[in-house]
Amino acid sequence: MAVMAFAYVAFQVLAANEGALAGTSANAERARLTAAADAAVTIAIHGLGETDSSARWTADGEPRHVDFDGVDLIVSVDDEQRKAPLAGLDDNQARALFSGAGAAGAQLDALIAEFSDWREQARASEEAGASSTTEIHRFRALGELMMLKDMSPDLYQSILPAVTVYYEPGQTFDAEHASPLALATMQAMSGASPSLLTAGPLASEHPSLDTARADNITGHTLTVHVTARDQNGATAQRLAVVGLSGSKTEPVWVRYVE
């Protein structure tokens, strides 16, 4: 309740301030929705860290509806460790990903070649100008997949839930709760034996395949998706990439917000 109250106060302050600056009723309502979406991220983080297991939110991607001062908040949380990391996929894994999503024949072969070219260009850039301490993301956003010449909108939508660009080196892949496409993609790693796929760390740029309890998300990378909708159908979006550290002094880290 304390977090909900804090979120509500923050919502009222932001909405009032941004609305006053906006100068028009339309912009004021937009500011109100944006403030509500921001508050929803706070509510979600609180739900994920709830000590009462019966009230704790799960990172299962399912939407939750929260009524917040007349604004309908639609909130879902994804566990990125249940997804295949685009930056670490080899050609065999790319084939499993694209074919599992529905690509075949010439389109499948072309996509694998285009994906491989994209990866190699990034590696060449890294070798030419990046230091060993510079973080390199070969895919910075999932939308970059649409830049592959033979990627179609339908195929992209099928791939989207199974892959991530948000992962940390050395983290584990939650094989037990992954989607069939994500699991098939990870299991297709070149040279990996069935025992290796469940035993521990994989190659340096691949997360390890492991199993985990569905509610054990401490240290996992989580994505909070929010849509705030008012009674007139206007909406505001918010996406936040966060994690629960397990620390009492700094319990939450925030990696990215848009």
N, C-alpha and C positions, 0 to 999 in steps of 0.2 A: 504493500500500500504506500510506503514511503516513496518508493521509486516512481510509482504511478503519480503521486502527488507532485513530486519534483518535475516529472515530465509535463504534467498539466501546467504548472507555474511557468516552466520554460516556454511552453507552447503559447500561453497567454502573452508573455512578455514579447516573444519574437513576433507573434502575430500583430500585436498592438504597434510595436516599433516599426516593423516593415510596412504595415498597412498605412501608418501615418506618413511615412516617407513616400509611399507609392503615389498618393494623390488622387487615385481613382478607385471606384469600388471594385472594378475588375482586377486591378493589380493588388488591391487589399485582400481580396479573396484568394488570389494566387499565393500571396505571402502567407496567408492563414493555412492553406493546404501544405505549403512547403514546411512551415513550422510543425504542423501535425506529423508530416512524414519524418522529420528529424526526431520528434518525440517517440515515434514508433520504434526507431532504432534503439533508444534507451529502454523502452519497454521490452523489446525482444532480448536484449542482453541480460536484463534482469531475469526474464523467464528462463533463459538458458542456464543461468547460474543459481537458480532456485534450489535451496537445500532440501526442500520437501519434494521427494521424487514424484509424488502424485500430482504436483502442480508444475513440475519442471517441463519446459518446452523441449521438444526433440528437433534435431536438425535433419528432418526427413523430407524437406521440400514441400510439405503439404501446407496450403494456405490457411491462415487463421484470420478471423475477422474480429476486430476490436473496435467498439464504438467509442469515439473520443470526442466529446463535446460536439456531437452532431456530425462528425467526420467519420466515415467508414474506412478504417485502416485494414488493408489486406496485407498480411505479413507472412513471408515464408523464409525459412532458413535452410540453406544447403551446406552440407559437410563436404568441403572440397577434397578431403582425403578419400572419398568414395568415388572419385573421378580419375580418369587417366590424364596425366599432365602432358599437354601438347609439346612443351619444350623438350621432353625427354623421349619422345616416341621414335623408334627406329622404323625402317621400311616395312618390316613384317608387321609391326604393330599398326602402322598407318594402313596397311592393307586390311587388317582385321577390322579396324575402325570404319573405314569407308565401305567395305563390302558388307559389314554388319548393319550399316545404316541404309543399305540398298543399292550402292553403286556396283556396276558389273561391266565386264567387257572393256571396250575402249575407254569409256569414262573412268573406270577404276584404274586402269594402267596410267592414264593421263594424270589423274589426281595424285597418285603415288609419286610420279616423276616431278610434278609441280611442288608437292610437299617437300620432297627431298631437295629440290633446287632452293626452295625458301630456306630450309635448314642450313644448307651448305653456304649460302650467301651470308647468313648470320654468323656462321663460324668463321668465314673469311674476314668479316668485319671485326670480329672479336680478336682474331690473331693479328690483324693489322693495326688496330688502334686501342684496344681495351687492355687495361692492366689486369693482373690476376685477381685484384681485389674488387674489380668493377662487376656489379651484378648485371648479367645479360639475360634478357627475356627474349627468346627467339620468336615467341608470339606474345605480344603485350596485351592483346584483347582477342576474345573469341571471334569477334566480328571480322578479324583479319582473314579467317578461313574463306570468307566470301571473295577475297581477292585472288584466290586460286581460280584460274581460268575456267576449269570444268566443274566448279562447285555450283550446285543448283540450290535455290531457296528451300525446297523440300528436303533435300539431303542435309543441308545445314541445320534445319530444325530438328532432324532426327539425331544428328551428332551432338547438338548443343548440350543436352542434359548429361552426357557421358564424359565430358572433357573439362579441363580447367587450365587457366593460366596462373592460378594462385596456389602456389605450393612452396614449401621451404625445403632446402636441401636436407636430406636425411630423414624426412618425415615418412611415416608409413602409409601404405595404401590399405584402406579398410575393405578387404575382399569380401568379408561376410555380408556387408550391407551395400555393396556396390551394385549398380545396375548390370544386367547381363551383357550389354555392349561394353561398358567400362571394364568389366572383368575379362571378357574375351580379348579385349585390346591389350590389357596388361599381360595376360597369359601367353600372348603371341611374341613376346620378346625374343629376339634372336639368341639361340643357344641356351635358353633357360629350360631346365628340367622341371618336372612336376614338383619334385621335392624342394627345389630352390624357390619356387613360386610361393611357398607357404612357410619358408624357414627363416627369412630374415632379410638383411640388406641385399639389394640387387646392385646393378652397376651404378657408378657414382652419381649419374644424373637421373637415375630412376628412384622413385620411392620404393621402399620394400613392400612386398605383399604380406599382409598380416591380417589377423582378425581382431575385432574389438567389440566390446559391448556397445549397443546402440546409444546408450546415454553417457558413455565415457568419452567426452569430447574435449577434455582439458588438453590444451596444446594443439588442438586441431585448428586449421584455417576454416573459418565459417563465413558464408556470404548471406547477409540479410537483405532481402528484397522487399521493398515497401511500395504500395500504391495507396495514396490517400485520395478518397473520392467524396465529394460533397453531394448534397441532395439534388443539385442541378446537373450532376454528371461530370463536372470538372474534376481533373485529376492532377496529382503531382507524384513524381517518382523519386525514390531514393534507393541507392545501393551502398552498402557498407561491408567491407571485408574486415573481420574482427577475429579475435581469439580470446579464450579464457586461459589465463596463465596459471591459475591455481595459487597465486601469491595473494596474501592478505593485503599487502601494501600497494601492489599494482595488479589488481585482478583481471584487468581487461587491456588488451592492446588493439589499436586500430591501425590497419595497414593502408586502407584506401577508402575514400568516400566520394560518391558522385551523385 
